[in-house]
Amino acid sequence: MDPVTQFLICLAAIFLIGTFGEVVFSRTKVPDVVWLILVGILIGPVLHFVTRRQLLGVAPYFSALTLVFVLFEGGSRLDIMQLYRATPRAVLLSALGFLFSVLGVTLGTLLMVDMGLLPSDWTWHQAILAGTIVGGTSPIVIMAAIARVGVPARAANLISIESALSDVLCIVAVTSLVGVFHNGGAVGSGPWLALLRSLTLGLLIGAVSGALWVLMLNWLKHNEHAYPITLSALLLLYVLVETAGGSGALGVLAFAVLVGNAGHVARFAKVTAELSLHDDVRGFHSQMVFIVKSFFFTFVGAMLGPPWSLALAGTLLAVVLLVVRFPGAWLALLGGTLDRRQRHIVFLSVPRGVAAGVLATLPVTAGLPGMEQLPTVVFACVFGTILIFAAGFPLAMREQPGEEQA
């Protein structure tokens, strides 16, 4: 088949499956990304339309773009008053979830070496990198689920903030560890200082940029190019924050939350003009998110493949992440007021996504020895966690709300 024809057929199939998945999602609450990953498996390891080597070349660019689109979509729809009440507990949930995930995956992979599922040269370097790569939940999957389904507000804000913060934890931890391992040094206070600096810069630059952009909304409301201008600002903001050494993801999220809550911000600043994010911008951006998300999760499926022992190891790690999720979430929710249904939603919010996909390729591109098997394990783990979320999330949503916990 002619390559152009083959490409167009794949493109049409991805969009149609993505649309079909959203329809199924709205009726069954089974996340649409499951079907997109299955399409990726079909065109990748099954039919060999694309190879893993080809995909690795575009992974860093495509993943960063996906992150910007989805964080703006999810962040702009969060209510800032609910965020204020949810942030302290979300920070605790993110930190405990990350810690338990890293410990569980690190120990799990070392055990799998003894079982023969992972290569005998798999050391604690690979083990701890695997743990930090998949240590955080995915804002792409979770925020998309919240946007499509009526998740209770307190649980929705809690897991949304957790996913955004844990993405930051993963990115900073992995990049710091890659630098440490590359230089042959030991892990000291450097990564923690890098984490604090990254969080502070990302939040500060993103918040200042968002506040300034709120003041421009009245002008943008009458501009037919409002969306391209806003998108350009988002991309430049991401680059600016990353160049300054901050977290681009957190910067975009802070920007999105402020712009999405322009009305609250205007009242706080005593601005008399009626400010809000225009519906045309929201609508166009939602369509772009659909396109980018469809490509990314097809990419995840296409990255899967032999050796199947590595894929099995990644799938088992998804189960490990579910198991270690319970003690971390339970501790974080102690003394909270979520009812039984909302707690179950929090417990089952384990999907991994963009950050894990991007970071899986980082140790390989950095030239660290023995990391060639890492992407396969991570992508299988991502798929496994999404399947767990797909199975458990509809069950949790069908529960009757219970009494609130004291």
Disulfide bonds with the S-S distance in Angstrom:
none
